Amino acid sequence: MIAYLFRVRENQARALIKQVRPLLEDLDHHPEPIPARPIDPSDLAGYAMHATSTTNDRDTPH
C-alpha cells in the first residue's frame, strides 16, 4: 500500500521503511501495526476514519 501511495516499487518502500524505523525508535516513537493489511486506497480510507473516530490515550492524533 505504501508503495502504491508513493508510486514507488515495493522493494524501494521496504528499504525506506527499514531505514526510517530505527530513526523513529531513537525518538521513542513505536508505531503499532494496523490490525488488517489494506489492499487498496478505499481500505486505507476506511481504516483512517475508524482510527480517528476511536478514543485512545495518545498525545498525538493518528
Secondary structure, 3 states (H helix, E strand, C coil): CHHHHHCCCHHHHHHHHHHHHHHHHHCCCCCCCCCCCCCCHHHHHHHHHHHHHCCCCCCCCC
